Amino acid sequence: MEKEVGIVVSSDAHISFDLGNYDSALGMLKEISFPEKLIMNRNLAAFEEFMSVRKPLFQWKMGD
């Protein structure tokens, strides 16, 4: 991949029966030979590492 940018895969379920069904997303990624190392939620360890090193986009503030 040109930019080596990581992604997070989702089932994009619109009905409860499809929750966790990643077949469509993984099929598309396989078609384009997307590198597994760039799927940030490929397993728990990879996701935890991604979350530990990423910079927050913004900070929530709940009142003063």
SVG drawing of the C-alpha trace seen along z (x, -y; Angstrom):
<svg xmlns="http://www.w3.org/2000/svg" viewBox="-32 -25 36 39">
<polyline fill="none" stroke="black" stroke-width="0.4" points="0.0,0.0 1.3,-3.4 0.8,-5.3 0.9,-2.5 -2.2,-3.9 -4.0,-1.5 -7.7,-0.8 -10.3,0.7 -12.6,3.4 -16.3,3.3 -19.2,5.5 -21.4,2.4 -24.3,4.4 -27.8,3.0 -29.5,6.0 -28.4,8.0 -27.8,11.2 -24.9,9.6 -23.1,8.3 -19.5,9.5 -19.9,10.8 -16.8,9.4 -16.9,11.7 -17.8,8.8 -15.2,6.4 -12.4,9.0 -13.3,10.2 -12.9,6.7 -9.5,6.4 -8.4,9.7 -9.3,8.7 -6.9,5.7 -4.2,7.6 -4.5,5.2 -1.7,6.0 -3.0,7.7 -0.5,5.7 -2.5,2.5 -5.7,3.9 -5.5,2.3 -8.2,4.6 -6.9,7.9 -6.5,9.1 -6.6,7.7 -2.8,7.2 -2.7,5.2 -5.6,3.0 -4.2,2.3 -0.9,1.3 -2.6,-1.0 -4.6,-2.6 -1.5,-3.1 0.5,-5.0 -2.1,-7.0 -2.5,-10.7 -6.0,-11.8 -7.9,-13.7 -9.6,-15.8 -10.2,-15.9 -13.7,-15.6 -14.5,-18.1 -17.6,-17.5 -18.3,-20.9 -16.0,-22.9"/>
</svg>
